[in-house]
Amino acid sequence: MPAGTIPVMETPDTTTVAATGDAAGAGPAPAGADVEPPADIDGIEHLLDEVGHTLARLDDGTYGRCEACGGAVEPALLAERPTARLCGACPPPPTEA
């Protein structure tokens, strides 16, 4: 190494690790890092809508009640899927095509 040259210490690419969450405690990716947006924006927006609806049901006291029949939603189902709106006996509404 020539005189006056500062040695460069090689470190792992923490941008990739932080963005993917592959290393414990890596923290968020640095500002400006190349982080791709989630592939399923519509799915994420739907989930946010479901969470908002669930929070409103908590506020108005209807959380844990089936929206179709008014019966109780099983605690095991709520533990697995906290945004559940229907009990296990009621069929889901038809999906829009």
N, C-alpha and C positions, 0 to 999 in steps of 0.2 A: 504494500500500500504506500503510495507516494506521501511525502511529508505534507501536512496540512489537510489531508483528506479525512473526512469524518466517516468512521465505519457505519454502515447501515445495518441495523438489526432487523432480520427478517421475522415477521410475526404472521400468524394465521390470518386469513381474511375474515375479520370479525363482522364485516357488513353482511356477508352471506349467513353466517352463524346467527347473528342477531335477528335478521329478517325472518329466518325460518324457525328460530327458537330451538336450534339443535344443541345449544350449550346452556347449561344451567347458569343463571345469573348473568347472561350476556347482555340483557337489557334491550331496549329498542334500537333499531338501526339508526345510524347517525343521519342528521338532516341532509337531504340531497342524495341519499343512497338510492340505488336502483332497486326499488321494491315494487313488484308487480301488484296491481290491485287484485282483489279476489276475483276468481273466474265467474262466480255465480252471484252477481250483484242483485238480481231479482230475488233469489233465494234469501239473501241477507236482508233485503228490504221486507220480505214477507215475515221473516223471523222477528224483525224489529216491530212490525205491526202486531204480531201475535203477543210479544212481550208487553207492548203498550196496552193492548186489550186486557191482558192478564192483570196488569197493574190497576187498570180502571175497575176490574171486577173485585180486586182486593179492596179498593176504596169504597165501592158501593155494597160490599158485603155478600156478593154472589159468587165469589171464588170457591171452588169445590162443589158447586152445584151444576148439574147437567143443563145446558142451554136448551135442550130439546124437551126433556121430561120433568126437569126440576129436581130429580133425585140426586143423591150424593155421587160424586165421582170418587172412585176407589182411591184410598190413600196411596196404594202401590202404583197406580197409574199416574197420579200427580207427582210422586217421587221420581218416576221414570221420565215423565214429560210434564213439567210444571205448567205449560200453556194449554193443557188438555181442556176442552170445552164440553165434551160429551162423556157420559158414563159408558161403560163397556157394553151395555145392552142396546144403546141407541146407535143406529147406522149413521155414518157420516153423510153430510149433504152431497148431492151430485156435484161433480166438478164441472166447471165451465169449459166448453170445448173451444 
